Amino acid sequence: MNLPVSVTQNELADVLLNIALARPVFIWGAPGIGKSALVEQFAEAVGLPCVSLLGSQLAPEDIIGIPQIRGNTSEFLPPKMIAREEPYVLFLDELNACSQEVQKAFYSLIHEHRVGEYHLPEGSIVIGAGNRSQDSAIVKTMSSALINRMFHVQLKVDVKQRTDWAYENALHPWVIDYITKRPDHLFSEPPKTEDTFSTPRSWHMLSDALKAFGAGEKELAEKTIRVLAYGLLSKNHASMFLAYTKQLKNSTQLDDIIAGKAHWPSKAEDRDVLYFLATSFRARLLHDLPEQKQNASPDMRNFIHQAKAMIKELAEISMEMAHMVIANDDEEAFPDWFMLEIIRDLPRLAVNNG
């Protein structure tokens, strides 16, 4: 399923608070973007324990229980993890990864809060979650009967909210600083191949690994950082993170270049650092430049003046990277006034870029 409307983390919290209390909710989204963590936060917010079941690892008897003879009849005894006396949040993770038989076992549990003769305690909440078919994850077709028993919502990654999350969860300073500089690297769509890819979860895992190795407290070998980054992130993001850690050692910071306290690194061995700084500079421009120049503050006008000087200096080192900084594409475009100034002030770069 691919819904035409997606919600952010904060918007999902509102959906759960207003809908999940009355109707079962199913959360769709790519792997690693925080679906499980958000359900756990919701459970904590409403003061209920959260019990998670992983659909891909369940058999029907794990839901409906096993039969037991009582006199002349038999009844199914639901498993202890489900049969509780106090209300709770039942989280059915990877629900659309389980077999059709297991999905059938969920029907009454989702729709009626019932397993055989056992009813979930009054006030219990049922939430499901799963990946989409385009996510290259293990998914099975969800029956129309099961789809129709739930409210569906699709989660997307909101970089600003995820950056706040990184601070709140005390991720490693390198990770926080990097995704602040390159928020577009927080998430990448799952590849069709068996390659690693970047998600909030993989960045969290990288943070844990860096802390385990004592990064920052002691100097790590470049190979160690390379192993950690390529083991968790997409190849492009891993190479950029390596460049970021290298420029930390070289003390070459983008803010210093913008302030006129430093210059673009020009040595051949610093090519990866230059590329990281250039892509970070492009991201800064795309984020900060106003749509209309007359709306620019005095500080912004100074930044614009310095930015054009930086692009000119970068072009003297690498025309290719200067082109990359100012290139417009279908998803990211600079304001028209800025491109006109580039054409006027840097005609050689503008012509070559065209």
GISUL-V676302 format. One record per backbone hydrogen bond with DSSP energy under -0.5 kcal/mol. NH is the residue of the N-H (numbers start at 1). CO is the residue of the C=O. E is the energy in kcal/mol with one decimal. If there is no record, write none. Layout:
nh = [NH;NH]
co = [CO;CO]
e = [E;E]
This chain:
nh = [7;12;13;14;15;16;17;18;19;20;20;21;22;23;25;26;27;28;28;29;33;38;39;40;41;42;43;44;45;46;47;48;51;51;52;53;55;55;57;58;62;63;63;64;65;66;68;70;73;75;77;78;82;83;84;89;90;90;91;91;92;92;93;93;95;95;97;98;103;104;105;106;106;107;107;110;111;112;113;113;114;115;118;120;124;125;127;128;129;130;135;136;137;139;140;147;148;149;150;151;153;154;155;156;158;159;162;163;164;165;166;167;168;169;170;171;175;176;177;178;179;180;181;182;185;186;188;195;201;203;204;205;206;207;208;209;210;211;212;213;214;214;215;216;217;218;225;226;227;228;229;230;231;232;233;238;239;240;241;242;243;244;245;246;247;248;249;250;251;251;252;253;257;258;259;260;261;262;270;271;274;275;276;277;278;279;280;281;282;283;284;285;286;287;288;289;295;296;301;302;303;304;305;306;307;308;309;310;311;312;313;314;315;316;317;317;318;322;323;324;325;326;327;329;338;339;340;341;342;343;344;345;346;350;351;352;353;354]
co = [154;8;9;10;11;12;13;14;15;15;16;16;19;19;126;151;128;26;153;130;30;34;35;36;37;38;39;40;41;42;44;43;49;89;50;91;53;93;54;55;59;59;60;60;61;77;75;73;70;68;66;76;79;79;82;49;88;125;51;89;90;127;53;91;92;129;94;95;99;100;101;102;103;103;104;106;107;108;108;109;108;118;115;113;121;88;90;25;92;27;132;133;132;137;96;143;144;146;147;24;26;5;28;7;156;157;158;159;160;161;162;163;164;165;167;166;172;172;173;174;175;176;177;178;182;183;198;193;32;199;200;201;202;203;204;205;206;207;208;209;210;211;210;218;214;214;221;222;223;224;225;226;227;229;229;234;235;236;237;238;239;240;241;242;243;244;245;246;247;248;247;251;253;254;255;257;256;256;267;268;270;271;272;273;274;275;276;277;278;279;280;281;282;283;284;285;292;293;297;298;299;300;301;302;303;304;305;306;307;308;309;310;311;312;313;314;314;318;319;320;321;322;323;332;335;335;336;337;338;339;340;341;342;346;347;348;349;350]
e = [-2.8;-2.4;-1.8;-1.5;-2.1;-2.8;-2.2;-1.8;-2.4;-0.7;-0.7;-0.6;-1.9;-3.0;-1.1;-3.4;-2.5;-0.6;-3.0;-1.4;-1.1;-2.1;-1.8;-2.3;-2.2;-2.1;-2.5;-2.1;-2.2;-1.9;-0.8;-2.8;-0.5;-3.0;-0.5;-2.9;-0.8;-3.6;-2.1;-1.5;-1.8;-0.5;-1.7;-2.5;-1.3;-1.4;-2.5;-3.6;-1.6;-2.2;-2.8;-0.7;-1.4;-2.7;-1.4;-3.0;-0.6;-3.4;-3.1;-0.7;-0.7;-3.2;-2.0;-1.1;-0.8;-2.1;-1.8;-1.1;-2.4;-2.2;-1.5;-1.0;-0.7;-0.6;-1.2;-3.0;-2.8;-2.3;-0.5;-0.7;-1.5;-3.2;-2.4;-3.0;-2.0;-2.2;-2.6;-3.2;-1.9;-2.2;-1.9;-1.1;-0.6;-0.9;-3.7;-2.6;-2.4;-1.1;-1.5;-2.8;-2.2;-0.5;-3.1;-2.6;-0.5;-0.6;-2.4;-2.6;-2.1;-2.0;-2.1;-1.8;-2.5;-2.1;-1.6;-2.3;-0.6;-2.3;-2.7;-2.4;-2.6;-1.5;-2.0;-3.1;-2.2;-1.6;-2.7;-1.0;-2.1;-2.3;-2.1;-2.4;-2.3;-2.4;-2.3;-2.3;-2.7;-2.3;-2.3;-2.0;-0.5;-0.8;-2.7;-1.1;-1.1;-2.1;-1.8;-2.4;-2.6;-2.2;-2.8;-2.6;-1.1;-1.4;-2.8;-2.9;-2.3;-1.9;-2.3;-2.2;-2.0;-2.3;-2.3;-2.1;-2.5;-1.4;-1.4;-1.8;-0.6;-0.5;-1.7;-0.8;-1.7;-2.6;-2.0;-1.2;-2.8;-1.1;-1.5;-1.4;-2.7;-2.2;-2.1;-2.7;-2.6;-2.5;-2.2;-2.3;-2.3;-2.1;-2.1;-2.4;-2.7;-1.7;-2.6;-2.4;-1.6;-2.2;-2.4;-1.9;-2.0;-2.5;-2.1;-2.4;-2.6;-2.0;-1.5;-2.4;-2.4;-2.1;-2.3;-2.7;-2.3;-1.3;-0.9;-0.7;-3.5;-2.0;-2.5;-1.9;-1.9;-1.5;-1.1;-2.8;-0.5;-1.7;-2.3;-1.7;-2.0;-2.3;-2.1;-3.2;-2.7;-2.5;-2.8;-2.1;-2.3;-1.6]
